[in-house]
Amino acid sequence: MMVVVSVDNIIDVVTINNMKAKLLLQRRLILSESAFAEMMIWQLQAPLEGSAHDYKYRLAYVVNGVCILRYDNEAGKGNHLHINEQETSYSFVSSEQLLKDFFAQIKRMENLL
């Protein structure tokens, strides 16, 4: 069970996959009338299976109600990103670099829309 406690940069503790996690970032950023970015990052007590770091994250870019970009990591799958329907691996360096990469990819995709 996961409990959402806040909508903007508040640190709290939630449970993910029966593991306590500290919510580091939860934010929805409106980018235009038809687009927003939603970001959630947790710090775990131990890495998820398939990851070498102790973060769980989900970052999504949604345009006209459709998620066209998502960075996430799942137990067993590790770090990856989805661009439209295509999934590819992602090399996680840090949570700061993750956010930089996410917004850089949004900028590239905005230029194609």
Phi, psi and omega in degrees: 000139179239134180249124177268126188251336187207169178246000184205102168056027177263134179270131176208177181248132177230175177244129178234123179051048179062022180234133177293140181220146177261121178287118181263325183211131171217111185207140170246123183247116179283122183260332177196183178297335185243004186219146173212160174245136177238130186230132175222128177225131177240151170255127183263167175284335180209155179299149170290155175302128181096355179238148179260001182240168184256039178243148169240133184214157174210114178238128184228143174243119186242128179233128181052040177078005182241128176285113181255351178212131176213128171255130177200170173223141182230149176304128179090332180262332182076199184280132178201170176223156179241126171243112190054240183266356185265132179251137178218158181288158180227134179269101181285129177250309180199165178294327178295315179293324177304312180295320177298314181296319180300309182289330175294319178292321176301314181300317178298319182289324177299324180292340180267343183283000000 
